Amino acid sequence: MPPVLNDHTLIYKQIAQMLEDGILRGIYPEETQVPSTNELARTLCINPATGAKGLNLLVEQGILYKRRGIGMFVAPGAAGRIRAKRREEFLAQYVKPLVAEARKLGLTDEELQAMLHAACRQEE
């Protein structure tokens, strides 16, 4: 079953994220080929130009590289770059707003850490 696209994010960004997820899960190890523009278009029922835009976004970020006439491949160190990028995004989107809200509520660092620790234990 093909991945499901949503209406909340641009399709090319969703494609890039799907490929990143595949790299992080080991589906696409370093130096392996990722699906082509046409394969993405067929599988996801999208315009090939949209698939190409998603792939090119990852090329710009150093996650993929092109082998002329062959296709796109996972760059060495891609998983580490993805993790670093996502950690920065996680910090900006979740941690900083969490800390800001904790400050509004008058929580100390220790109280916030205890809440986070308890939440982590519940997830185990």
DSSP file with accessible surface (Angstrom, degrees, kcal/mol):
  #  RESIDUE AA STRUCTURE BP1 BP2  ACC     N-H-->O    O-->H-N    N-H-->O    O-->H-N    TCO  KAPPA ALPHA  PHI   PSI    X-CA   Y-CA   Z-CA
    1    1 A M              0   0  216      0, 0.0     3,-0.1     0, 0.0    42,-0.0   0.000 360.0 360.0 360.0 129.7    0.0    0.0    0.0
    2    2 A P        -     0   0   67      0, 0.0    42,-0.1     0, 0.0    41,-0.0  -0.293 360.0 -90.1 -70.7 154.8    1.5    3.4   -1.0
    3    3 A P        -     0   0   69      0, 0.0     2,-0.5     0, 0.0    15,-0.0  -0.265  42.3-118.1 -59.1 152.8    2.1    6.1    1.7
    4    4 A V        -     0   0  120     -3,-0.1     2,-0.3     0, 0.0    40,-0.0  -0.833  22.1-148.1 -99.8 127.6   -0.8    8.4    2.3
    5    5 A L        -     0   0   45     -2,-0.5     2,-0.2    39,-0.1     6,-0.1  -0.645  13.1-145.6 -89.6 151.1   -0.2   12.1    1.6
    6    6 A N        -     0   0   67     -2,-0.3     3,-0.3     3,-0.1     8,-0.1  -0.683  18.1-126.7-113.8 171.0   -2.0   14.8    3.6
    7    7 A D  S    S+     0   0  167     -2,-0.2     4,-0.1     1,-0.2    -1,-0.0   0.350  95.8  75.4 -94.4   3.6   -3.4   18.2    2.9
    8    8 A H  S    S+     0   0  172      1,-0.1     2,-0.3     2,-0.1    -1,-0.2   0.677  96.3  38.8 -92.2 -19.6   -1.5   20.0    5.7
    9    9 A T  S    S-     0   0   64     -3,-0.3    -3,-0.1     2,-0.0    -1,-0.1  -0.956  95.9 -89.9-131.9 149.2    2.0   20.1    4.2
   10   10 A L     >  -     0   0   99     -2,-0.3     4,-1.9     1,-0.1     3,-0.4  -0.296  38.1-125.6 -57.3 139.3    3.2   20.7    0.7
   11   11 A I  H  > S+     0   0   68      1,-0.2     4,-2.4     2,-0.2     5,-0.2   0.897 107.7  54.2 -59.4 -43.1    3.5   17.4   -1.2
   12   12 A Y  H  > S+     0   0   45      1,-0.2     4,-2.2     2,-0.2    -1,-0.2   0.880 108.8  50.1 -63.3 -32.1    7.2   17.8   -2.2
   13   13 A K  H  > S+     0   0   99     -3,-0.4     4,-2.5     2,-0.2    -1,-0.2   0.883 108.8  52.0 -71.8 -35.5    8.0   18.3    1.5
   14   14 A Q  H  X S+     0   0   13     -4,-1.9     4,-2.6     2,-0.2    -2,-0.2   0.899 109.0  50.7 -64.8 -39.8    6.1   15.2    2.5
   15   15 A I  H  X S+     0   0    2     -4,-2.4     4,-2.3     2,-0.2     5,-0.2   0.937 110.1  49.3 -62.6 -46.4    8.0   13.2   -0.1
   16   16 A A  H  X S+     0   0    4     -4,-2.2     4,-2.6     1,-0.2    -2,-0.2   0.929 112.3  48.5 -59.8 -42.2   11.3   14.5    1.2
   17   17 A Q  H  X S+     0   0   97     -4,-2.5     4,-2.9     1,-0.2    -1,-0.2   0.903 108.5  53.4 -67.5 -38.9   10.2   13.6    4.8
   18   18 A M  H  X S+     0   0   50     -4,-2.6     4,-2.1     2,-0.2    -1,-0.2   0.923 111.6  45.8 -60.3 -43.3    9.2   10.1    3.7
   19   19 A L  H  X S+     0   0    6     -4,-2.3     4,-2.2     2,-0.2    -2,-0.2   0.911 111.7  51.5 -67.1 -40.7   12.6    9.5    2.1
   20   20 A E  H  X S+     0   0    7     -4,-2.6     4,-2.7     2,-0.2    -2,-0.2   0.926 109.1  51.1 -59.0 -45.3   14.3   10.9    5.2
   21   21 A D  H  X S+     0   0   47     -4,-2.9     4,-2.2     1,-0.2     6,-0.2   0.911 109.1  51.4 -59.2 -41.6   12.2    8.5    7.4
   22   22 A G  H  <>S+     0   0    1     -4,-2.1     5,-2.1     2,-0.2     6,-1.3   0.881 109.8  49.3 -63.0 -37.5   13.3    5.7    5.1
   23   23 A I  H ><5S+     0   0   11     -4,-2.2     3,-1.1     4,-0.2    -2,-0.2   0.942 111.7  48.3 -67.0 -45.0   16.9    6.7    5.6
   24   24 A L  H 3<5S+     0   0   48     -4,-2.7    -2,-0.2     1,-0.3    -1,-0.2   0.853 111.7  49.9 -65.1 -33.6   16.6    6.9    9.3
   25   25 A R  T 3<5S-     0   0  171     -4,-2.2    -1,-0.3    -5,-0.2    -2,-0.2   0.506 117.5-112.6 -83.5  -3.7   14.9    3.5    9.5
   26   26 A G  T < 5S+     0   0   46     -3,-1.1    -3,-0.2    -4,-0.4    -2,-0.1   0.543  84.3 121.7  85.9   7.3   17.6    1.9    7.4
   27   27 A I  S   <S+     0   0   90     -5,-2.1    -4,-0.2     1,-0.3    -5,-0.1   0.884  85.4  33.1 -66.9 -37.4   15.4    1.2    4.3
   28   28 A Y  S    S-     0   0   54     -6,-1.3    -1,-0.3    -9,-0.2    -2,-0.2  -0.800  85.7-169.9-119.7  86.9   17.8    3.4    2.3
   29   29 A P    >   -     0   0   67      0, 0.0     3,-1.8     0, 0.0    45,-0.4  -0.213  43.3 -65.2 -68.1 168.5   21.3    2.9    3.7
   30   30 A E  T 3  S+     0   0  101      1,-0.2    45,-0.2    -7,-0.1     3,-0.1  -0.196 122.5  17.0 -53.4 141.9   24.2    5.2    2.5
   31   31 A E  T 3  S+     0   0   79     43,-2.8     2,-0.3     1,-0.2    -1,-0.2   0.544  96.8 123.6  70.1  11.2   25.1    4.8   -1.1
   32   32 A T    <   -     0   0   48     -3,-1.8    42,-2.3    43,-0.1    -1,-0.2  -0.752  65.7-107.6-100.3 154.4   21.9    3.0   -2.0
   33   33 A Q  B     -A   73   0A  90     -2,-0.3    40,-0.2    40,-0.2     3,-0.1  -0.519  27.7-149.6 -79.6 140.6   19.5    4.3   -4.7
   34   34 A V        -     0   0    4     38,-2.2    38,-0.4    -2,-0.2    -1,-0.0  -0.626  41.4 -69.8-100.1 166.5   16.2    5.9   -3.8
   35   35 A P        -     0   0   29      0, 0.0    -1,-0.2     0, 0.0    37,-0.0  -0.226  55.8-117.4 -56.9 145.1   13.0    5.7   -5.9
   36   36 A S     >  -     0   0   43      1,-0.1     4,-2.7    -3,-0.1     5,-0.2  -0.251  26.9-100.6 -76.6 169.7   13.2    7.8   -9.1
   37   37 A T  H  > S+     0   0   38      1,-0.2     4,-2.4     2,-0.2     5,-0.1   0.915 125.4  48.0 -55.0 -45.7   10.9   10.7   -9.9
   38   38 A N  H  > S+     0   0   98      2,-0.2     4,-2.5     1,-0.2    -1,-0.2   0.878 109.8  51.7 -67.9 -37.0    8.8    8.4  -12.1
   39   39 A E  H  > S+     0   0   82      2,-0.2     4,-2.8     1,-0.2     5,-0.2   0.926 111.6  47.5 -64.3 -42.6    8.6    5.7   -9.4
   40   40 A L  H  X S+     0   0   15     -4,-2.7     4,-2.8     2,-0.2     5,-0.2   0.922 111.7  50.7 -62.6 -43.3    7.4    8.3   -6.9
   41   41 A A  H  X>S+     0   0   13     -4,-2.4     5,-1.4    -5,-0.2     4,-1.1   0.917 114.2  43.8 -61.6 -44.2    4.9    9.7   -9.4
   42   42 A R  H  <5S+     0   0  171     -4,-2.5     3,-0.2     3,-0.2    -2,-0.2   0.941 117.5  43.9 -66.2 -48.3    3.5    6.3  -10.1
   43   43 A T  H  <5S+     0   0   74     -4,-2.8    -2,-0.2     1,-0.2    -1,-0.2   0.896 124.9  32.5 -65.9 -41.6    3.4    5.1   -6.5
   44   44 A L  H  <5S-     0   0   19     -4,-2.8    -1,-0.2    -5,-0.2    -2,-0.2   0.438 102.3-124.3 -98.3  -2.7    1.9    8.3   -5.0
   45   45 A C  T  <5 +     0   0  117     -4,-1.1     2,-0.3    -3,-0.2    -3,-0.2   0.954  66.2 131.5  56.2  54.1   -0.2    9.4   -8.0
   46   46 A I      < -     0   0   26     -5,-1.4    -1,-0.2    -6,-0.2    -2,-0.1  -0.809  67.3 -82.4-127.4 169.9    1.5   12.7   -8.3
   47   47 A N    >>  -     0   0  101     -2,-0.3     4,-1.6     1,-0.1     3,-1.1  -0.541  37.0-128.5 -70.0 135.0    3.0   14.9  -11.0
   48   48 A P  H 3> S+     0   0   54      0, 0.0     4,-2.7     0, 0.0     5,-0.2   0.839 108.8  61.9 -55.9 -31.2    6.7   13.8  -11.7
   49   49 A A  H 3> S+     0   0   65      1,-0.2     4,-2.0     2,-0.2     5,-0.1   0.864 101.7  51.7 -64.0 -33.4    7.7   17.4  -11.3
   50   50 A T  H <> S+     0   0   43     -3,-1.1     4,-1.9     2,-0.2    -1,-0.2   0.917 109.8  48.8 -68.5 -42.4    6.5   17.3   -7.6
   51   51 A G  H  X S+     0   0    0     -4,-1.6     4,-2.3     1,-0.2    -2,-0.2   0.920 110.6  51.1 -61.3 -42.4    8.5   14.1   -7.0
   52   52 A A  H  X S+     0   0   25     -4,-2.7     4,-3.1     1,-0.2    -1,-0.2   0.889 106.5  54.4 -62.7 -38.0   11.6   15.8   -8.5
   53   53 A K  H  X S+     0   0  113     -4,-2.0     4,-1.8     2,-0.2    -1,-0.2   0.907 108.6  48.7 -64.3 -40.0   11.1   18.8   -6.3
   54   54 A G  H  X S+     0   0    0     -4,-1.9     4,-1.4     2,-0.2    -2,-0.2   0.921 113.8  46.1 -64.4 -43.3   11.1   16.6   -3.2
   55   55 A L  H  X S+     0   0    1     -4,-2.3     4,-1.7     1,-0.2    -2,-0.2   0.925 111.6  51.4 -64.8 -44.0   14.2   14.8   -4.4
   56   56 A N  H  X S+     0   0   54     -4,-3.1     4,-2.6     1,-0.2    -1,-0.2   0.829 102.9  59.8 -65.1 -31.4   16.0   18.0   -5.3
   57   57 A L  H  X S+     0   0   35     -4,-1.8     4,-1.3     1,-0.2    -1,-0.2   0.931 107.4  46.2 -60.3 -42.3   15.3   19.4   -1.8
   58   58 A L  H  <>S+     0   0    0     -4,-1.4     5,-2.6     2,-0.2     6,-1.2   0.829 109.5  54.4 -71.4 -29.8   17.2   16.5   -0.3
   59   59 A V  H ><5S+     0   0   43     -4,-1.7     3,-1.7     4,-0.2    -2,-0.2   0.939 106.6  51.7 -65.3 -45.2   20.0   17.1   -2.8
   60   60 A E  H 3<5S+     0   0  155     -4,-2.6    -2,-0.2     1,-0.3    -1,-0.2   0.828 109.9  50.2 -59.8 -31.8   20.3   20.7   -1.7
   61   61 A Q  T 3<5S-     0   0   70     -4,-1.3    -1,-0.3    -5,-0.2    -2,-0.2   0.437 116.2-114.1 -87.7  -1.1   20.5   19.6    1.9
   62   62 A G  T < 5S+     0   0   28     -3,-1.7    -3,-0.2    -4,-0.3    -2,-0.1   0.663  87.6 114.2  77.6  16.3   23.3   17.1    1.1
   63   63 A I  S   <S+     0   0    3     -5,-2.6    12,-2.8    -6,-0.2     2,-0.3   0.853  80.6  23.8 -85.0 -40.0   21.0   14.1    2.0
   64   64 A L  E     -B   74   0A   3     -6,-1.2     2,-0.3    10,-0.3    -2,-0.2  -0.841  67.8-160.4-119.2 160.7   21.0   12.7   -1.6
   65   65 A Y  E     -B   73   0A  58      8,-2.4     8,-2.9    -2,-0.3     2,-0.4  -0.973  19.6-117.9-139.2 156.0   23.3   13.0   -4.5
   66   66 A K  E     -B   72   0A 124     -2,-0.3     2,-0.6     6,-0.2     6,-0.2  -0.748  10.6-160.5 -95.3 138.7   22.8   12.5   -8.3
   67   67 A R  E >>  -B   71   0A  93      4,-3.0     3,-2.8    -2,-0.4     4,-2.2  -0.975  39.2-114.0-111.9 109.5   24.7   10.0  -10.4
   68   68 A R  T 34 S+     0   0  247     -2,-0.6     4,-0.0     1,-0.3    -2,-0.0  -0.146  94.1   0.6 -49.7 125.7   24.2   11.3  -13.9
   69   69 A G  T 34 S+     0   0   87      1,-0.1    -1,-0.3     0, 0.0    -3,-0.0   0.387 128.2  66.3  78.4  -4.0   22.1    8.9  -16.0
   70   70 A I  T <4 S-     0   0  104     -3,-2.8     2,-0.3     1,-0.3    -2,-0.2   0.762  96.4-113.5-113.5 -49.2   21.6    6.5  -13.0
   71   71 A G  E  <  - B   0  67A  25     -4,-2.2    -4,-3.0   -35,-0.0     2,-0.4  -0.964  42.6 -35.8 147.2-161.6   19.5    8.2  -10.4
   72   72 A M  E     - B   0  66A  23    -38,-0.4   -38,-2.2    -2,-0.3     2,-0.3  -0.816  49.9-170.7-104.1 141.5   19.6    9.6   -6.8
   73   73 A F  E     -AB  33  65A  13     -8,-2.9    -8,-2.4    -2,-0.4     2,-0.4  -0.914  31.3 -98.7-131.8 155.0   21.6    8.0   -4.0
   74   74 A V  E     - B   0  64A   1    -42,-2.3   -43,-2.8   -45,-0.4   -10,-0.3  -0.576  43.3-128.6 -74.6 127.5   21.8    8.4   -0.3
   75   75 A A    >   -     0   0    9    -12,-2.8     3,-1.9    -2,-0.4     4,-0.3  -0.406  29.4 -92.9 -75.1 149.4   24.9   10.5    0.6
   76   76 A P  T 3  S+     0   0   67      0, 0.0    -1,-0.1     0, 0.0   -12,-0.0  -0.377 114.7  18.4 -58.0 135.8   27.4    9.4    3.2
   77   77 A G  T 3> S+     0   0   28     -3,-0.1     4,-2.0     3,-0.0     5,-0.2   0.559  84.6 132.5  78.9   8.3   26.5   10.8    6.6
   78   78 A A  H <>  +     0   0    0     -3,-1.9     4,-2.6     1,-0.2     5,-0.2   0.910  67.6  53.3 -60.4 -43.8   22.9   11.5    5.5
   79   79 A A  H  > S+     0   0   21     -4,-0.3     4,-2.6     1,-0.2    -1,-0.2   0.914 109.2  49.5 -60.8 -41.6   21.3    9.9    8.6
   80   80 A G  H  > S+     0   0   42      1,-0.2     4,-2.4     2,-0.2    -1,-0.2   0.900 110.8  49.5 -63.8 -40.3   23.4   12.1   10.9
   81   81 A R  H  X S+     0   0   99     -4,-2.0     4,-2.4     2,-0.2    -2,-0.2   0.897 111.3  49.7 -65.6 -39.6   22.5   15.2    8.9
   82   82 A I  H  X S+     0   0    0     -4,-2.6     4,-2.9     2,-0.2     5,-0.2   0.942 111.3  48.4 -63.9 -46.8   18.8   14.3    9.1
   83   83 A R  H  X S+     0   0  110     -4,-2.6     4,-2.4     1,-0.2    -2,-0.2   0.922 112.3  48.9 -60.0 -43.6   19.0   13.7   12.9
   84   84 A A  H  X S+     0   0   45     -4,-2.4     4,-2.0     2,-0.2    -1,-0.2   0.932 113.1  47.1 -62.7 -43.9   20.8   17.0   13.4
   85   85 A K  H  X S+     0   0   50     -4,-2.4     4,-2.3     1,-0.2    -2,-0.2   0.934 113.7  47.5 -63.1 -45.0   18.3   18.9   11.4
   86   86 A R  H  X S+     0   0   56     -4,-2.9     4,-2.7     1,-0.2    -1,-0.2   0.843 108.3  55.1 -69.4 -31.9   15.3   17.3   13.1
   87   87 A R  H  X S+     0   0  174     -4,-2.4     4,-2.6    -5,-0.2    -1,-0.2   0.917 108.7  48.3 -64.4 -42.8   16.8   17.9   16.5
   88   88 A E  H  X S+     0   0  139     -4,-2.0     4,-2.3     2,-0.2    -2,-0.2   0.920 113.4  47.2 -61.7 -43.3   17.0   21.6   15.7
   89   89 A E  H  X S+     0   0   81     -4,-2.3     4,-3.1     2,-0.2     5,-0.3   0.903 111.0  51.9 -64.2 -40.4   13.4   21.5   14.5
   90   90 A F  H  X>S+     0   0  117     -4,-2.7     4,-2.5     2,-0.2     5,-1.7   0.924 109.7  49.7 -61.8 -44.3   12.3   19.7   17.6
   91   91 A L  I  <>S+     0   0   79     -4,-2.6     5,-2.8     3,-0.2    -2,-0.2   0.948 116.6  40.9 -59.4 -48.5   14.0   22.2   19.8
   92   92 A A  I  <5S+     0   0   61     -4,-2.3    -2,-0.2     1,-0.2    -1,-0.2   0.897 122.6  38.2 -69.6 -40.5   12.3   25.1   18.0
   93   93 A Q  I  <5S+     0   0  118     -4,-3.1    -1,-0.2    -5,-0.2    -2,-0.2   0.777 134.8   8.1 -84.6 -29.8    8.9   23.6   17.6
   94   94 A Y  I  X5S+     0   0  140     -4,-2.5     4,-1.9    -5,-0.3    -3,-0.2   0.764 122.5  47.6-120.6 -50.0    8.5   21.8   20.9
   95   95 A V  I  ><S+     0   0   48     -5,-1.7     4,-2.8     2,-0.2     5,-0.2   0.956 112.1  46.7 -70.1 -49.3   11.1   22.4   23.5
   96   96 A K  H  ><S+     0   0  132     -5,-2.8     4,-2.6     1,-0.2    -1,-0.2   0.929 115.3  45.9 -62.0 -45.1   11.3   26.2   23.4
   97   97 A P  H  > S+     0   0   64      0, 0.0     4,-2.4     0, 0.0    -1,-0.2   0.894 112.4  53.1 -63.0 -35.4    7.4   26.6   23.4
   98   98 A L  H  X S+     0   0   72     -4,-1.9     4,-2.6     2,-0.2    -2,-0.2   0.939 110.9  45.5 -62.0 -47.0    7.3   24.1   26.3
   99   99 A V  H  X S+     0   0   47     -4,-2.8     4,-2.4     2,-0.2    -1,-0.2   0.913 111.4  52.9 -64.1 -40.9    9.8   26.0   28.3
  100  100 A A  H  X S+     0   0   48     -4,-2.6     4,-1.9    -5,-0.2    -1,-0.2   0.923 111.4  45.8 -61.4 -43.0    8.0   29.3   27.6
  101  101 A E  H  X S+     0   0   90     -4,-2.4     4,-1.8     1,-0.2    -1,-0.2   0.902 110.0  54.5 -67.4 -38.2    4.7   27.8   28.8
  102  102 A A  H  <>S+     0   0    3     -4,-2.6     5,-2.6     1,-0.2     4,-0.4   0.902 107.4  50.9 -61.6 -39.5    6.4   26.4   31.9
  103  103 A R  H ><5S+     0   0  120     -4,-2.4     3,-1.2     1,-0.2    -1,-0.2   0.910 107.3  52.9 -64.2 -41.1    7.8   29.8   32.7
  104  104 A K  H 3<5S+     0   0  163     -4,-1.9    -1,-0.2     1,-0.3    -2,-0.2   0.845 110.3  48.6 -61.4 -33.6    4.3   31.3   32.4
  105  105 A L  T 3<5S-     0   0  118     -4,-1.8    -1,-0.3    -5,-0.1    -2,-0.2   0.487 115.8-117.3 -84.5  -5.2    3.0   28.7   34.8
  106  106 A G  T < 5 +     0   0   57     -3,-1.2     2,-0.2    -4,-0.4    -3,-0.2   0.713  56.2 161.0  77.8  19.8    5.8   29.5   37.2
  107  107 A L      < -     0   0   40     -5,-2.6    -1,-0.2    -6,-0.2     2,-0.1  -0.531  33.9-132.4 -74.0 140.5    7.4   26.0   37.0
  108  108 A T     >  -     0   0   63     -2,-0.2     4,-2.5     1,-0.1     5,-0.2  -0.429  26.6-106.1 -81.9 166.9   11.0   25.6   38.1
  109  109 A D  H  > S+     0   0   76      1,-0.2     4,-2.8     2,-0.2     5,-0.2   0.909 122.9  52.2 -58.0 -41.1   13.5   23.8   36.0
  110  110 A E  H  > S+     0   0  133      2,-0.2     4,-2.4     1,-0.2    -1,-0.2   0.903 109.1  48.5 -64.9 -41.1   13.4   20.9   38.5
  111  111 A E  H  > S+     0   0   93      2,-0.2     4,-2.3     1,-0.2    -1,-0.2   0.920 112.8  48.0 -65.3 -42.8    9.6   20.7   38.3
  112  112 A L  H  X S+     0   0   19     -4,-2.5     4,-2.5     2,-0.2    -2,-0.2   0.931 111.9  49.5 -63.8 -43.5    9.7   20.7   34.5
  113  113 A Q  H  X S+     0   0  125     -4,-2.8     4,-2.7     1,-0.2    -2,-0.2   0.903 110.2  51.1 -62.5 -39.8   12.4   18.1   34.4
  114  114 A A  H  X S+     0   0   61     -4,-2.4     4,-2.5     2,-0.2    -1,-0.2   0.905 110.2  49.6 -64.5 -39.5   10.3   15.9   36.8
  115  115 A M  H  X S+     0   0  111     -4,-2.3     4,-2.4     2,-0.2    -2,-0.2   0.916 112.5  47.2 -65.0 -43.7    7.3   16.3   34.6
  116  116 A L  H  X S+     0   0   80     -4,-2.5     4,-2.5     2,-0.2    -2,-0.2   0.918 111.8  50.6 -63.5 -42.9    9.3   15.3   31.5
  117  117 A H  H  X S+     0   0  108     -4,-2.7     4,-2.3     1,-0.2    -2,-0.2   0.929 111.0  48.5 -62.2 -43.3   10.8   12.3   33.4
  118  118 A A  H  X S+     0   0   31     -4,-2.5     4,-2.0     1,-0.2    -1,-0.2   0.912 111.0  50.6 -63.9 -41.0    7.4   11.1   34.5
  119  119 A A  H  X S+     0   0   46     -4,-2.4     4,-1.3     1,-0.2    -1,-0.2   0.903 109.5  51.1 -65.1 -38.4    6.0   11.5   30.9
  120  120 A C  H  X S+     0   0   76     -4,-2.5     4,-0.7     1,-0.2     3,-0.3   0.910 108.3  51.8 -65.4 -40.2    9.0    9.5   29.6
  121  121 A R  H >< S+     0   0  137     -4,-2.3     3,-0.8     1,-0.2    -1,-0.2   0.885 106.7  54.2 -64.1 -36.1    8.4    6.7   32.1
  122  122 A Q  H 3< S+     0   0  159     -4,-2.0    -1,-0.2     1,-0.2    -2,-0.2   0.819 105.6  53.9 -67.6 -28.9    4.7    6.5   31.0
  123  123 A E  H 3<        0   0  167     -4,-1.3    -1,-0.2    -3,-0.3    -2,-0.2   0.633 360.0 360.0 -79.3 -16.9    5.8    6.0   27.4
  124  124 A E    <<        0   0  189     -3,-0.8    -3,-0.1    -4,-0.7    -4,-0.0  -0.117 360.0 360.0 -73.7 360.0    8.0    3.1   28.2
